[in-house]
């Protein structure tokens, strides 16, 4: 097949950026297929750190095409700010190496206003949104009132669509007691952005079909993680899009049979940003240690990530739902100093055992993990590039994870550096 989909198997922040960058050397095109600039990917290439939010990770490679698919919601201001930031680091981005789907939905200033006002009204019941307008933009999409990239080609029709959109949103903002959005200001902003944005507009589905026919390799890059999927995640503490592999077909315009190998990026422990259930969370010295050694702060928000033990029950479930064929295990080195390591192998709730994570919000909030203990290795794995360089106990930990999640380790990452990677199975050749 030659195509690969990369998704996160937990709550995001698993290290997708490095793995996608590493795999992009073998690909011809890298495609973002869902989410928005609420996603954060950090790449370290030749000593230079790139922090990407909306741009596909492949943009740092000069000879690769990068695509933002129709499943992504695009904030034009955030996009051009990010383009300018990476240009300062020596990466030239233009319509020749970056294409944006003509039917991608745009995030407008009113979406950010709504996102922040709604979160403020929720008070203690906050979902933990980044406040960047992602959710409201997706709401407009399914409500069929969204402004899409192709709409910037016809400002007479655009003004009518904007009237319809603001009729709904300004009434909602009023009910929140918040300031309403100004139509003229938004319209003038779009008129100013249109000449810069439209050259990137492309029927992405057609580009990808032509590349597929030529036998070129497509790398589909997901954002967030499977447990933030709006259908299969810890609802309502989820993102507003489908984050599992099936979304790659819908969010880019390729048939499901052209997706190929699904690689699940999986952290050797577990982290989560924001609110929501987290069965294996550690609010002790070990949790603090994992956060410090793993530099667990959000790329986009800077928020401190909650840390906990590896949850094999959750990853096994997401592997089955998302069709993951192999995982890329990351940040093993963060656990190097631990004397004892625990793995979640089941849950309990009100005397009942669970070998999966139920959808009920009440149960998710109240379950307790059942742990299996293993001896730690207390040796450095950082920078290892072969199995022979790994401590025996570290290999036992990896093998036990494989058994519990019923999925093999295809790639092992031992530091943020691109070269510190052990390849077990090449996803492009399976």
C-alpha positions in Angstrom: 0.0 0.0 0.0 2.7 2.5 0.9 0.5 4.8 2.9 0.5 5.3 6.7 -1.9 7.0 9.2 -0.3 8.3 12.4 -2.6 8.9 15.4 -2.3 9.2 19.1 -3.5 6.3 21.1 -4.0 8.1 24.4 -5.0 11.7 25.2 -2.6 13.4 22.8 0.9 14.7 23.5 2.4 11.2 22.8 5.2 12.5 20.6 3.5 12.4 17.2 5.5 15.3 15.8 8.9 13.5 16.0 7.6 10.2 14.7 5.8 11.9 11.8 8.9 13.9 11.0 11.0 10.7 11.1 8.5 8.9 8.9 8.1 11.8 6.5 11.6 11.0 5.1 10.0 8.0 3.5 6.9 9.8 2.4 6.1 12.1 -0.6 3.3 14.0 1.1 2.2 14.7 4.7 -1.5 15.4 5.3 -3.2 16.8 8.4 -6.7 15.5 8.3 -8.5 16.8 11.5 -8.3 19.3 14.4 -7.0 22.8 14.3 -4.3 24.9 15.9 -5.2 23.5 19.3 -2.8 20.6 18.4 0.8 21.0 19.2 3.8 19.1 17.7 7.4 19.7 18.7 10.2 18.6 16.4 13.9 18.8 17.1 15.9 18.6 13.9 19.7 19.2 13.7 19.5 21.0 17.0 16.6 23.3 15.9 13.3 23.1 17.7 10.2 23.6 15.7 6.8 24.1 17.5 4.0 23.4 15.1 0.2 23.7 15.7 -1.6 23.8 12.3 1.1 23.0 9.8 1.8 19.4 9.0 5.1 18.1 10.5 6.4 17.5 7.0 6.9 21.2 6.3 10.4 21.1 7.8 11.6 18.9 4.9 12.2 20.9 1.7 11.3 18.2 -0.8 8.0 17.2 0.7 4.5 18.4 -0.1 2.4 19.3 3.0 -1.4 19.3 2.9 -4.1 20.6 5.3 -7.2 18.6 4.5 -10.9 19.4 4.6 -11.3 17.8 8.0 -9.1 20.6 9.6 -10.6 23.9 10.8 -8.2 26.7 9.8 -7.6 30.0 11.6 -6.0 32.1 8.8 -4.4 34.5 11.3 -2.9 31.6 13.3 -1.8 30.0 10.1 0.2 32.9 8.8 1.6 33.6 12.2 2.9 30.1 12.3 4.3 30.3 8.7 6.2 33.5 9.7 7.6 31.8 12.8 9.0 28.8 10.9 10.3 31.0 8.1 12.5 32.7 10.8 13.9 29.2 11.4 14.9 28.8 7.8 11.8 26.9 6.5 10.3 28.5 3.4 6.6 27.9 3.0 4.6 28.8 -0.1 1.7 27.4 -2.3 4.1 25.1 -4.0 4.9 23.0 -0.9 1.7 23.7 1.2 -1.8 23.1 -0.1 -5.1 23.7 1.8 -8.3 22.0 0.9 -10.7 24.4 -0.8 -13.6 23.1 1.4 -11.8 23.5 4.7 -13.8 25.5 7.3 -12.4 28.8 8.5 -12.1 29.8 12.2 -13.3 33.4 12.6 -12.8 35.8 15.5 -16.4 35.2 16.6 -15.6 31.5 17.1 -12.8 32.4 19.6 -15.2 34.8 21.3 -17.9 32.1 21.6 -15.4 29.4 22.8 -14.1 31.6 25.6 -17.5 32.9 26.7 -19.0 29.4 26.8 -16.1 28.1 28.9 -16.4 31.1 31.3 -20.1 30.4 31.8 -19.4 26.7 32.6 -17.5 27.7 35.7 -16.3 24.7 37.7 -17.7 22.4 34.9 -15.2 23.6 32.4 -14.3 21.2 29.6 -10.8 22.4 29.3 -10.9 23.9 25.8 -8.0 25.9 24.5 -10.4 28.8 23.8 -9.2 29.0 20.2 -12.6 28.6 18.5 -12.1 25.0 17.3 -15.4 23.7 18.8 -17.6 26.5 17.6 -16.1 26.2 14.0 -17.0 22.5 13.9 -20.5 23.3 15.2 -20.9 25.7 12.3 -19.7 23.0 9.9 -22.3 20.4 11.0 -25.0 23.1 11.3 -24.2 24.0 7.6 -23.5 27.7 8.2 -19.7 27.6 8.1 -17.5 29.9 6.1 -15.1 27.7 4.0 -11.9 28.7 2.2 -13.6 28.5 -1.2 -16.2 31.1 0.0 -13.4 33.8 -0.1 -13.7 33.7 -3.9 -17.1 35.3 -3.9 -17.6 38.2 -1.4 -21.2 38.9 -2.4 -22.3 35.4 -1.3 -19.8 35.5 1.6 -21.6 38.5 3.1 -24.9 36.7 3.0 -23.4 33.7 4.7 -21.7 35.8 7.3 -25.1 37.5 8.1 -26.6 34.0 8.7 -23.7 33.0 10.9 -23.7 36.1 13.0 -27.4 36.0 13.5 -27.0 32.8 15.4 -23.7 33.6 17.2 -24.4 37.1 18.3 -27.7 36.1 20.0 -25.7 33.4 21.8 -23.0 35.8 22.9 -25.7 38.1 24.2 -27.2 35.3 26.3 -23.7 34.8 27.8 -23.5 38.5 28.6 -20.5 38.8 26.3 -19.6 41.4 23.7 -21.0 40.6 20.2 -19.0 40.3 17.0 -18.8 43.1 14.5 -19.7 42.0 10.9 -17.8 44.8 9.2 -14.7 44.1 11.1 -14.8 40.3 10.3 -15.6 40.9 6.6 -12.8 43.5 6.2 -10.4 41.0 7.8 -11.4 38.3 5.4 -11.1 40.6 2.4 -7.5 41.5 3.5 -6.6 37.8 4.1 -8.2 36.4 0.9 -5.4 37.3 -1.5 -2.8 35.7 0.8 -4.9 32.6 1.6 -6.5 31.7 -1.8 -3.3 30.8 -3.6 -3.0 27.8 -1.2 -6.6 26.6 -2.0 -6.7 23.3 -3.8 -9.0 20.4 -4.5 -7.0 18.2 -2.2 -8.9 15.0 -2.9 -7.8 15.3 -6.6 -4.1 16.0 -5.7 -4.0 12.9 -3.4 -5.7 10.8 -6.0 -3.1 11.7 -8.6 -0.3 11.0 -6.2 -1.8 7.7 -5.3 -2.1 6.7 -9.0 1.6 7.5 -9.4 2.5 5.2 -6.5 3.7 8.0 -4.2 3.6 7.5 -0.5 1.1 9.4 1.7 1.5 10.0 5.4 -1.6 11.0 7.2 -1.0 13.0 10.4 -3.6 13.0 13.1 -3.9 15.6 16.0 -4.7 15.0 19.7 -5.3 11.4 20.6 -7.9 8.6 20.3 -9.3 9.2 23.8 -10.2 12.8 22.8 -12.3 11.5 19.9 -15.7 13.1 20.0 -17.4 9.7 19.6 -15.0 7.3 21.3 -13.2 9.4 23.9 -14.0 10.5 27.4 -17.0 12.6 26.4 -17.7 15.5 27.0 -14.0 16.1 27.9 -13.0 15.5 24.3 -12.1 17.6 21.2 -14.7 18.4 18.5 -13.5 16.1 15.8 -12.9 12.4 15.2 -9.3 11.7 16.0 -9.1 8.0 15.1 -7.7 6.6 11.8 -11.1 6.4 10.0 -11.1 10.2 10.0 -8.1 10.2 7.7 -10.3 9.2 4.8 -13.1 11.7 5.5 -10.8 14.5 6.4 -8.6 14.3 3.3 -10.9 13.0 0.6 -9.4 9.6 -0.1 -11.2 6.3 -0.1 -10.9 4.1 3.1 -9.2 1.4 1.1 -6.3 3.8 0.4 -5.4 4.5 4.1 -2.9 1.8 4.6 -1.0 1.0 7.8 -2.3 2.6 11.1 0.5 3.5 13.6 -0.5 4.5 17.1 1.9 6.8 18.9 2.0 5.7 22.5 3.8 7.2 25.5 5.4 4.8 27.9 3.4 6.3 30.6 0.2 8.4 30.4 -0.5 12.2 30.3 -3.5 14.4 29.9 -4.0 18.2 29.6 -7.1 19.8 31.0 -10.2 18.4 32.7 -11.7 15.0 32.5 -11.3 11.4 33.9 -7.8 10.0 34.2 -7.8 6.6 36.0 -4.1 6.2 36.5 -3.2 9.8 37.4 -0.5 10.2 40.0 -0.7 13.2 42.3 2.4 12.3 44.2 6.2 12.5 43.9 6.3 10.0 41.0 3.7 12.0 39.0 5.8 15.1 39.6 9.0 13.2 38.6 7.4 12.0 35.3 6.3 15.6 34.5 9.7 17.0 35.2 11.7 14.4 33.3 9.3 14.4 30.5 9.0 18.2 30.2 5.2 17.8 30.3 3.9 21.1 29.3 1.5 21.7 26.4 3.1 22.9 23.2 0.2 25.1 22.4 -1.1 26.3 25.8 1.9 25.8 28.0 -0.4 24.1 30.5 1.1 21.5 32.8 0.2 18.0 31.9 -1.2 15.5 34.4 0.9 12.4 34.6 0.2 8.8 35.5 1.1 5.1 34.9 0.7 3.4 31.6 -3.0 2.4 31.1 -2.9 -0.8 29.0 -6.7 -1.2 29.2 -7.3 2.1 27.5 -4.6 1.7 24.8 -5.9 -1.8 24.0 -9.3 -0.3 23.5 -8.2 2.5 21.3 -6.0 0.1 19.2 -9.1 -2.0 18.4 -11.4 1.0 17.7 -8.8 2.8 15.6 -7.5 -0.3 13.8 -3.9 0.3 15.0 -1.6 -2.3 13.6 1.6 -1.3 15.5 2.6 1.3 18.0 5.5 3.8 18.3 6.5 3.7 21.9 7.9 7.1 23.1 9.6 8.6 26.1 10.8 5.3 27.6 13.8 7.2 28.9 11.6 9.3 31.2 11.1 6.2 33.4 14.8 5.3 33.7 15.1 6.3 37.4 12.1 4.4 38.7 12.7 1.5 41.0 9.2 0.1 40.6 6.8 0.6 37.7 3.1 -0.1 37.5 0.8 -0.9 34.6 -3.0 -0.6 34.7 -4.4 -4.0 33.7 -8.1 -3.5 34.7 -10.6 -1.3 36.4 -13.0 -1.6 39.4 -16.2 0.3 40.0 -18.6 -0.4 42.8 -17.4 -3.9 43.1 -17.5 -4.7 39.4 -14.5 -5.5 37.3 -14.0 -3.9 33.9 -11.5 -4.9 31.2 -12.5 -1.9 29.1 -13.3 1.8 29.7 -17.1 2.2 29.7 -18.7 5.2 28.0 -20.6 6.4 31.1 -19.2 9.6 32.4 -20.1 8.6 35.9 -18.2 5.3 35.8 -15.2 7.0 34.0 -15.0 9.5 36.9 -15.3 6.9 39.6 -13.3 3.8 38.4 -10.1 2.8 40.2 -7.2 1.1 38.4 -6.0 -2.4 39.0 -2.2 -2.5 38.8 0.5 -5.0 37.9 3.9 -4.1 39.3 7.2 -4.6 37.5 10.8 -4.0 38.5 12.3 -0.8 37.0 15.7 -0.8 35.2 17.3 2.2 36.7 19.7 2.5 33.8 19.7 5.1 31.0 17.8 4.3 27.8 18.2 7.8 26.4 19.6 7.8 22.9 19.5 4.1 22.5 19.4 3.1 18.8 19.2 -0.7 19.0 17.7 -3.3 21.3 21.2 -4.4 22.4 21.6 -0.9 24.1 18.4 -1.4 26.2 18.5 -2.8 29.8 16.8 -6.2 30.1 14.1 -4.9 32.4 13.2 -2.2 29.9 12.8 -4.8 27.2 10.6 -6.8 29.6 8.4 -3.7 30.1 8.1 -3.2 26.4 7.1 -6.9 25.8 4.6 -6.8 28.6 3.0 -3.7 27.1 2.8 -5.5 23.7 1.0 -8.5 25.4 -1.5 -6.4 27.3 -2.5 -4.1 24.4 -2.4 -6.9 21.9 -0.4 -4.9 19.5 3.3 -4.9 18.6 5.9 -2.2 19.0 6.9 -1.1 15.5 9.0 1.9 16.5 10.8 2.8 19.7 11.7 6.4 20.4 14.4 7.1 23.1 14.7 10.9 22.9 13.2 13.9 21.1 16.0 13.7 18.6 15.1 12.3 15.1 18.0 9.9 15.0 17.3 8.3 18.5 14.8 5.8 17.1 14.7 2.1 16.9 12.9 0.7 13.9 11.3 -2.7 14.4 8.8 -2.7 11.5 8.8 -0.1 8.7 5.1 0.9 8.4 5.6 1.9 4.7 6.6 -1.6 3.7 4.1 -3.7 5.6 
